[in-house]
Amino acid sequence: MAKNIDFICIGAPKAATSTLFELLREHPEIYIPPEKEVPFFNDDEVYQKGWKWYMKTFFPNANNGQKIGTLTPQYMSGYKSNSSEQIADRIKKQLPQVKIIALLRHPIERSFSQHKMHKRYGFVTSSFDRSVNSLLKKNLNKERQRIDHSNMFLFASEYGRILSYYYNIFPKENILILYTNDLENDPRKALKDVFDFLDVSTDYTPKDINRHSHVGSGKARVAFLTPGFLKKHPVLNFLWKGVVPIKLRKRLFMRITRWNIKNDSSKLDSKGDAYKKLLSHFEKDVRLLEKVSGIKIPWNEWS
């Protein structure tokens, strides 16, 4: 059994990490747990059990001849008292040589997609435009001190703010930035960049390299199968967390949430007031991202 992991895709949420997961896990020199998202550094319940328990529970079939990793987009968003900076510190302390992959999507499109997902989960009820307008009126520095489902959709798109901290504590050569556009438009080159970064064979090509996994956030088919429903019913939430083992819970959550989706025709209004406000909001952060990464961003609105 492996004792450590070699790489972490830290996010971003709703930036095609599921697609990257499916493409990477087929490589014979790479091992990723079938649950995909197995948080440790931002999940206090798991973190308190310790690193040995985590590796034994989620990586029993990994071997030291493979590059071992996870795709855990929650690491970029943070949650409640576990800020993205604290998560980065925990990663650095446990895995000082780990390689970091950040998969980034257009900030406003990503925000819209995550907000839609949180509505499906039952965490929020207001429209995207109303949520944006309400949040931007608040003290954002104060809001960032305790990120939750009401504001995560915005703050998890602040890539410059989040990644500048990773660049401060990790060697630059240990960080790879990949854009969702790259994965969609030229998946062969994007995967070659990832394989080069992970030091595995670049000759391997996944069977369906043009796949798009888990596209869209839709609406829930069944309301009582959403995380938000469980949170509103303490007894059910207690039984879910108290009776179902963590590993099984992670696997069931992934399967249930992927099934529990029906089509949602709502689209992002790129000419609306909220969109214009977000263009202004993300301007400074996009410039920070370019500065710390040294990479030109692919999003036309800020180019």
Contacts in CASP RR format, 6 or more apart in sequence:
PFRMAT RR
TARGET T0000
AUTHOR 0000-0000-0000
METHOD contacts of the structure
MODEL  1
MAKNIDFICIGAPKAATSTLFELLREHPEIYIPPEKEVPFFNDDEVYQKG
WKWYMKTFFPNANNGQKIGTLTPQYMSGYKSNSSEQIADRIKKQLPQVKI
IALLRHPIERSFSQHKMHKRYGFVTSSFDRSVNSLLKKNLNKERQRIDHS
NMFLFASEYGRILSYYYNIFPKENILILYTNDLENDPRKALKDVFDFLDV
STDYTPKDINRHSHVGSGKARVAFLTPGFLKKHPVLNFLWKGVVPIKLRK
RLFMRITRWNIKNDSSKLDSKGDAYKKLLSHFEKDVRLLEKVSGIKIPWN
EWS
1 55 0 8 1.000
1 56 0 8 1.000
1 59 0 8 1.000
1 60 0 8 1.000
1 62 0 8 1.000
1 63 0 8 1.000
2 31 0 8 1.000
2 55 0 8 1.000
2 59 0 8 1.000
2 62 0 8 1.000
2 63 0 8 1.000
2 64 0 8 1.000
2 66 0 8 1.000
2 68 0 8 1.000
3 55 0 8 1.000
3 64 0 8 1.000
4 55 0 8 1.000
4 68 0 8 1.000
4 95 0 8 1.000
4 98 0 8 1.000
5 55 0 8 1.000
5 59 0 8 1.000
5 68 0 8 1.000
5 69 0 8 1.000
5 70 0 8 1.000
5 95 0 8 1.000
5 98 0 8 1.000
6 67 0 8 1.000
6 68 0 8 1.000
6 69 0 8 1.000
6 98 0 8 1.000
6 99 0 8 1.000
6 198 0 8 1.000
7 67 0 8 1.000
7 68 0 8 1.000
7 69 0 8 1.000
7 98 0 8 1.000
7 99 0 8 1.000
7 100 0 8 1.000
7 101 0 8 1.000
7 197 0 8 1.000
7 198 0 8 1.000
8 69 0 8 1.000
8 70 0 8 1.000
8 71 0 8 1.000
8 72 0 8 1.000
8 75 0 8 1.000
8 91 0 8 1.000
8 95 0 8 1.000
8 98 0 8 1.000
8 99 0 8 1.000
8 100 0 8 1.000
8 101 0 8 1.000
9 17 0 8 1.000
9 20 0 8 1.000
9 21 0 8 1.000
9 69 0 8 1.000
9 70 0 8 1.000
9 71 0 8 1.000
9 72 0 8 1.000
9 73 0 8 1.000
9 101 0 8 1.000
9 102 0 8 1.000
9 103 0 8 1.000
10 72 0 8 1.000
10 73 0 8 1.000
10 75 0 8 1.000
10 76 0 8 1.000
10 100 0 8 1.000
10 101 0 8 1.000
10 102 0 8 1.000
10 166 0 8 1.000
11 17 0 8 1.000
11 71 0 8 1.000
11 72 0 8 1.000
11 73 0 8 1.000
11 74 0 8 1.000
11 75 0 8 1.000
11 76 0 8 1.000
11 101 0 8 1.000
11 102 0 8 1.000
11 103 0 8 1.000
12 73 0 8 1.000
12 76 0 8 1.000
12 77 0 8 1.000
12 102 0 8 1.000
12 103 0 8 1.000
12 104 0 8 1.000
12 105 0 8 1.000
12 110 0 8 1.000
12 156 0 8 1.000
12 157 0 8 1.000
12 159 0 8 1.000
13 73 0 8 1.000
13 74 0 8 1.000
13 76 0 8 1.000
13 77 0 8 1.000
13 110 0 8 1.000
13 114 0 8 1.000
13 156 0 8 1.000
14 73 0 8 1.000
14 105 0 8 1.000
14 110 0 8 1.000
14 113 0 8 1.000
14 114 0 8 1.000
14 117 0 8 1.000
14 217 0 8 1.000
15 73 0 8 1.000
15 103 0 8 1.000
15 104 0 8 1.000
15 105 0 8 1.000
15 110 0 8 1.000
15 180 0 8 1.000
16 103 0 8 1.000
16 105 0 8 1.000
16 180 0 8 1.000
16 183 0 8 1.000
16 184 0 8 1.000
16 212 0 8 1.000
16 213 0 8 1.000
17 36 0 8 1.000
17 71 0 8 1.000
17 73 0 8 1.000
17 103 0 8 1.000
18 36 0 8 1.000
18 71 0 8 1.000
18 213 0 8 1.000
18 214 0 8 1.000
19 183 0 8 1.000
19 211 0 8 1.000
19 212 0 8 1.000
19 213 0 8 1.000
19 214 0 8 1.000
20 71 0 8 1.000
20 103 0 8 1.000
20 178 0 8 1.000
20 183 0 8 1.000
20 194 0 8 1.000
21 32 0 8 1.000
21 36 0 8 1.000
21 71 0 8 1.000
21 213 0 8 1.000
22 206 0 8 1.000
22 211 0 8 1.000
22 213 0 8 1.000
23 187 0 8 1.000
23 191 0 8 1.000
23 206 0 8 1.000
23 209 0 8 1.000
23 211 0 8 1.000
24 30 0 8 1.000
24 32 0 8 1.000
24 71 0 8 1.000
24 191 0 8 1.000
24 194 0 8 1.000
25 31 0 8 1.000
25 32 0 8 1.000
25 34 0 8 1.000
26 204 0 8 1.000
26 206 0 8 1.000
26 207 0 8 1.000
27 195 0 8 1.000
27 200 0 8 1.000
27 201 0 8 1.000
27 204 0 8 1.000
27 206 0 8 1.000
28 66 0 8 1.000
28 204 0 8 1.000
29 65 0 8 1.000
29 66 0 8 1.000
29 67 0 8 1.000
29 200 0 8 1.000
29 201 0 8 1.000
29 204 0 8 1.000
30 66 0 8 1.000
30 67 0 8 1.000
30 68 0 8 1.000
30 69 0 8 1.000
30 198 0 8 1.000
30 200 0 8 1.000
31 59 0 8 1.000
31 61 0 8 1.000
31 62 0 8 1.000
31 63 0 8 1.000
31 66 0 8 1.000
31 67 0 8 1.000
31 68 0 8 1.000
31 69 0 8 1.000
32 68 0 8 1.000
32 69 0 8 1.000
32 70 0 8 1.000
32 71 0 8 1.000
33 58 0 8 1.000
33 59 0 8 1.000
33 70 0 8 1.000
34 251 0 8 1.000
35 58 0 8 1.000
35 247 0 8 1.000
35 250 0 8 1.000
35 251 0 8 1.000
35 254 0 8 1.000
36 70 0 8 1.000
36 71 0 8 1.000
36 254 0 8 1.000
37 70 0 8 1.000
37 71 0 8 1.000
37 72 0 8 1.000
37 73 0 8 1.000
37 74 0 8 1.000
37 250 0 8 1.000
37 254 0 8 1.000
38 54 0 8 1.000
38 58 0 8 1.000
38 70 0 8 1.000
38 72 0 8 1.000
38 250 0 8 1.000
39 46 0 8 1.000
39 72 0 8 1.000
39 74 0 8 1.000
39 75 0 8 1.000
40 46 0 8 1.000
40 47 0 8 1.000
40 51 0 8 1.000
40 54 0 8 1.000
40 72 0 8 1.000
41 47 0 8 1.000
41 75 0 8 1.000
41 82 0 8 1.000
41 87 0 8 1.000
41 90 0 8 1.000
41 91 0 8 1.000
41 94 0 8 1.000
42 72 0 8 1.000
42 74 0 8 1.000
42 75 0 8 1.000
42 78 0 8 1.000
42 79 0 8 1.000
42 82 0 8 1.000
42 87 0 8 1.000
43 74 0 8 1.000
44 82 0 8 1.000
45 241 0 8 1.000
45 246 0 8 1.000
46 54 0 8 1.000
46 246 0 8 1.000
47 90 0 8 1.000
51 94 0 8 1.000
57 246 0 8 1.000
57 247 0 8 1.000
58 247 0 8 1.000
59 68 0 8 1.000
62 68 0 8 1.000
67 198 0 8 1.000
67 199 0 8 1.000
67 200 0 8 1.000
75 84 0 8 1.000
75 87 0 8 1.000
75 88 0 8 1.000
75 91 0 8 1.000
76 84 0 8 1.000
76 102 0 8 1.000
76 156 0 8 1.000
76 159 0 8 1.000
76 162 0 8 1.000
77 84 0 8 1.000
77 147 0 8 1.000
77 152 0 8 1.000
77 155 0 8 1.000
77 156 0 8 1.000
78 84 0 8 1.000
78 87 0 8 1.000
78 147 0 8 1.000
78 152 0 8 1.000
78 156 0 8 1.000
79 147 0 8 1.000
79 148 0 8 1.000
79 152 0 8 1.000
80 146 0 8 1.000
80 147 0 8 1.000
80 148 0 8 1.000
81 146 0 8 1.000
83 144 0 8 1.000
83 145 0 8 1.000
83 147 0 8 1.000
84 162 0 8 1.000
84 165 0 8 1.000
85 165 0 8 1.000
88 165 0 8 1.000
88 166 0 8 1.000
88 169 0 8 1.000
89 169 0 8 1.000
91 98 0 8 1.000
91 100 0 8 1.000
92 169 0 8 1.000
92 170 0 8 1.000
97 174 0 8 1.000
98 170 0 8 1.000
98 174 0 8 1.000
99 174 0 8 1.000
99 175 0 8 1.000
99 176 0 8 1.000
99 197 0 8 1.000
99 198 0 8 1.000
100 166 0 8 1.000
100 170 0 8 1.000
100 174 0 8 1.000
100 175 0 8 1.000
100 176 0 8 1.000
101 175 0 8 1.000
101 176 0 8 1.000
101 178 0 8 1.000
101 194 0 8 1.000
101 197 0 8 1.000
102 159 0 8 1.000
102 163 0 8 1.000
102 166 0 8 1.000
102 175 0 8 1.000
102 176 0 8 1.000
102 177 0 8 1.000
102 178 0 8 1.000
103 178 0 8 1.000
103 179 0 8 1.000
103 180 0 8 1.000
103 183 0 8 1.000
104 110 0 8 1.000
104 159 0 8 1.000
104 177 0 8 1.000
104 178 0 8 1.000
104 179 0 8 1.000
104 180 0 8 1.000
104 289 0 8 1.000
105 113 0 8 1.000
105 179 0 8 1.000
105 180 0 8 1.000
106 180 0 8 1.000
106 181 0 8 1.000
106 299 0 8 1.000
107 157 0 8 1.000
107 158 0 8 1.000
107 159 0 8 1.000
107 278 0 8 1.000
107 282 0 8 1.000
107 285 0 8 1.000
107 286 0 8 1.000
107 299 0 8 1.000
108 157 0 8 1.000
108 268 0 8 1.000
108 275 0 8 1.000
108 278 0 8 1.000
108 279 0 8 1.000
108 282 0 8 1.000
109 268 0 8 1.000
110 156 0 8 1.000
110 157 0 8 1.000
111 128 0 8 1.000
111 132 0 8 1.000
111 153 0 8 1.000
111 154 0 8 1.000
111 156 0 8 1.000
111 157 0 8 1.000
111 278 0 8 1.000
112 128 0 8 1.000
112 153 0 8 1.000
112 268 0 8 1.000
113 216 0 8 1.000
113 217 0 8 1.000
114 152 0 8 1.000
114 153 0 8 1.000
114 156 0 8 1.000
114 217 0 8 1.000
115 124 0 8 1.000
115 128 0 8 1.000
115 131 0 8 1.000
115 153 0 8 1.000
116 128 0 8 1.000
116 216 0 8 1.000
116 217 0 8 1.000
116 218 0 8 1.000
116 264 0 8 1.000
116 266 0 8 1.000
117 217 0 8 1.000
117 218 0 8 1.000
118 124 0 8 1.000
118 149 0 8 1.000
118 152 0 8 1.000
118 153 0 8 1.000
119 125 0 8 1.000
119 217 0 8 1.000
119 219 0 8 1.000
120 217 0 8 1.000
120 218 0 8 1.000
120 219 0 8 1.000
120 220 0 8 1.000
120 226 0 8 1.000
120 260 0 8 1.000
120 261 0 8 1.000
120 264 0 8 1.000
121 149 0 8 1.000
121 220 0 8 1.000
121 226 0 8 1.000
121 227 0 8 1.000
121 228 0 8 1.000
121 257 0 8 1.000
122 220 0 8 1.000
122 223 0 8 1.000
122 226 0 8 1.000
122 227 0 8 1.000
122 228 0 8 1.000
122 229 0 8 1.000
123 149 0 8 1.000
123 150 0 8 1.000
123 227 0 8 1.000
123 228 0 8 1.000
123 231 0 8 1.000
124 131 0 8 1.000
124 149 0 8 1.000
124 150 0 8 1.000
126 134 0 8 1.000
128 268 0 8 1.000
128 274 0 8 1.000
129 269 0 8 1.000
129 272 0 8 1.000
129 273 0 8 1.000
129 274 0 8 1.000
131 150 0 8 1.000
131 153 0 8 1.000
132 154 0 8 1.000
132 274 0 8 1.000
132 277 0 8 1.000
132 278 0 8 1.000
133 273 0 8 1.000
133 274 0 8 1.000
133 277 0 8 1.000
135 143 0 8 1.000
135 150 0 8 1.000
135 151 0 8 1.000
135 154 0 8 1.000
136 277 0 8 1.000
136 281 0 8 1.000
143 151 0 8 1.000
143 155 0 8 1.000
144 151 0 8 1.000
144 155 0 8 1.000
147 155 0 8 1.000
147 156 0 8 1.000
154 278 0 8 1.000
154 281 0 8 1.000
156 162 0 8 1.000
157 282 0 8 1.000
157 285 0 8 1.000
158 282 0 8 1.000
158 285 0 8 1.000
159 285 0 8 1.000
159 286 0 8 1.000
159 289 0 8 1.000
160 285 0 8 1.000
160 286 0 8 1.000
160 288 0 8 1.000
160 289 0 8 1.000
160 292 0 8 1.000
161 285 0 8 1.000
161 288 0 8 1.000
163 175 0 8 1.000
163 177 0 8 1.000
163 289 0 8 1.000
163 292 0 8 1.000
163 293 0 8 1.000
164 288 0 8 1.000
164 289 0 8 1.000
164 292 0 8 1.000
166 175 0 8 1.000
167 175 0 8 1.000
167 292 0 8 1.000
167 293 0 8 1.000
175 293 0 8 1.000
176 193 0 8 1.000
176 194 0 8 1.000
176 197 0 8 1.000
177 293 0 8 1.000
177 295 0 8 1.000
178 190 0 8 1.000
178 193 0 8 1.000
178 194 0 8 1.000
179 297 0 8 1.000
179 298 0 8 1.000
181 298 0 8 1.000
182 189 0 8 1.000
182 190 0 8 1.000
182 193 0 8 1.000
182 298 0 8 1.000
183 190 0 8 1.000
184 212 0 8 1.000
187 209 0 8 1.000
187 210 0 8 1.000
188 205 0 8 1.000
188 209 0 8 1.000
191 205 0 8 1.000
191 206 0 8 1.000
191 209 0 8 1.000
192 202 0 8 1.000
195 201 0 8 1.000
195 202 0 8 1.000
195 204 0 8 1.000
196 202 0 8 1.000
214 258 0 8 1.000
216 261 0 8 1.000
216 264 0 8 1.000
217 261 0 8 1.000
217 264 0 8 1.000
218 261 0 8 1.000
218 262 0 8 1.000
218 263 0 8 1.000
218 264 0 8 1.000
219 261 0 8 1.000
219 262 0 8 1.000
219 263 0 8 1.000
219 264 0 8 1.000
220 226 0 8 1.000
220 260 0 8 1.000
220 261 0 8 1.000
220 262 0 8 1.000
221 259 0 8 1.000
221 260 0 8 1.000
221 261 0 8 1.000
221 262 0 8 1.000
222 260 0 8 1.000
223 229 0 8 1.000
225 256 0 8 1.000
225 260 0 8 1.000
226 260 0 8 1.000
227 253 0 8 1.000
227 257 0 8 1.000
229 236 0 8 1.000
230 236 0 8 1.000
230 237 0 8 1.000
230 240 0 8 1.000
231 237 0 8 1.000
240 249 0 8 1.000
241 249 0 8 1.000
244 252 0 8 1.000
268 275 0 8 1.000
269 275 0 8 1.000
279 301 0 8 1.000
279 302 0 8 1.000
282 302 0 8 1.000
283 302 0 8 1.000
286 297 0 8 1.000
286 299 0 8 1.000
286 302 0 8 1.000
287 302 0 8 1.000
289 297 0 8 1.000
290 296 0 8 1.000
290 297 0 8 1.000
296 303 0 8 1.000
297 303 0 8 1.000
END
